[in-house]
Amino acid sequence: MKYKKWTLAQKLEILAASEDTGIVEACRKFGVSTASLYNWKKKYEHKGEAGLKVTYDTKSKELKDAEEENRILRKLLSNKEIELEVQREL
């Protein structure tokens, strides 16, 4: 089963709705489990908006770029090695 990834703005909206209409009604309206809502509420009360920020994407942009460049360079190197092997055989 694929899980929904909620943005910070969506989480704040759901928390605000839960304050107005109640936890159960907000969960039904937005399709969130009560456990998730209570966890968000606890994190929001403890750390504020920083507690609700997305943490599942821990790799930095620089690291992702470096990994992509590394992948490209490895592919180029393997192609060059194949060309050299073909030249040696001729």
N, C-alpha and C positions, 0 to 999 in steps of 0.2 A: 504494500500500500504506500502510495506517495503522500508525504506529509506536506501541508501548506506551510509556506514560509511567510510569516507576517512581517511587514515593514514597521519601522518605528512609529510612523504616523498612524498606521492602522491599529497598532497596539494602544496608542494613546487615545484614539477615537473609541475603541472598545472599552477601555477603562473609564472614560468619561460617560459612556452610555450606561455602564454598569452602576455608576454612582447615581445616575438619574432614574433608571428604570429597574434596577436590581440586577443581581448577578445572574440569576437563572434566565431572566428574560433577555438580557444582553447576549448570553451564550447561545440561546436559541436563535436570536436574530442574526448573529454573525457566524454561527456554525463553529464555535470554539468550545472546547471542553472546559468544564468548570475547574479542573485541575490546572490547566494552562492559565486560565484567568487568575486564579489564586496565586500561582507562581509569579505571573507578571505583576500583580498587585504588590506582592511581598518585595520583589526586586525594585519596583518603582518607589515604594515607601523607604526602602533601605538606601538606594543609590541614586534615585531620581531617574532622569531620562537615560543616563549612562548605563543603568542596570538593564534597560530594555533594548539596547543596541544589539545588532546582529553580531554573533560571535562565531558562527560556523564557518565563515570565510576568513581564516586566520592568515593566509598567505598574502604577503604584500604585493603590490603591483610590480615592484622592482624584481622580486623573486620570480613571479610568473613570467615577466619579460625575459629574465635570464634563463629560465628553464626552456622557454620557447626558442631562444637564440641557440642554446646548447643543442636542442633537438635538431635544428636546421643544420648546424655545423657538423654534427655527427653524420647526418644524411649526406652532406657534401663530401665528407671524408670517406665514407664508405663507397660513394660513387667514384671518387678519385682512385681509391685502391683497386676497384674493379677495372678501371681503365688501364692502370699500370699493369695489372695481371694479364690483361688481354694483349698489351704491347709486348710483354715478356714472352708470351707464347708465340707471337709472330716473329 
